[in-house]
Amino acid sequence: MRTVVVFVVGGLLLASVGFWGATMMRADAKHERRVGDPADYGPLSSSQYAAAVAIAQREIDKERARVTSATAVIKSGKVHQPNLAGSCTSGREIRILLIGRFPHIAVAPPPGAPDGPVRSVGITADATSGRACLLGVGNVHVHPYPHSANLMPALSR
């Protein structure tokens, strides 16, 4: 009798684990993967995340960069002196920070500033239009944006 009870309880436990696993697989299968995983979006909406990924990918491809970190945050503000074709006037900006090696970007730092290879690229885009309007580079060690969207999983390397 005791053996029967052990087998019944074991069978019920295995059945419940199997049911739970099947439910989780079904929920995962329903998830539509347009651009990355929503868990990576951070503070960005899905359209802002898609725009940030597209802008970052364009810059990485153009400069043949090796990126170790790509993050983005949303901030309020406007860019008053853009250096790219787009304009950032909606009052909301997507700030993208790429960290890595950018061997095809050469800069001449001002006198007294540290010299060295470009280690980071910062891009600001309008959150409404998704168009980049400001680009800057840095040659000092920086950290990824805190509490940001992780763009790395959606980028093709």
Number of C-alpha atoms within 10 A of each C-alpha: 5 7 7 9 10 11 11 12 11 12 12 12 12 12 12 12 12 12 12 12 12 12 12 12 11 11 10 10 10 9 10 10 9 10 19 19 15 16 8 19 23 18 16 20 14 17 15 23 28 19 23 31 25 18 18 26 19 13 17 21 12 10 13 15 20 16 19 13 16 27 26 30 23 22 15 11 14 17 18 11 10 16 13 14 9 16 21 25 17 14 13 17 27 26 22 28 25 29 24 18 20 22 13 12 14 11 13 9 12 8 7 6 9 12 14 13 16 20 21 25 23 18 23 30 30 28 26 16 16 22 21 26 21 21 16 11 18 18 18 12 10 13 11 17 17 9 11 20 23 25 27 19 13 18 17 9 13
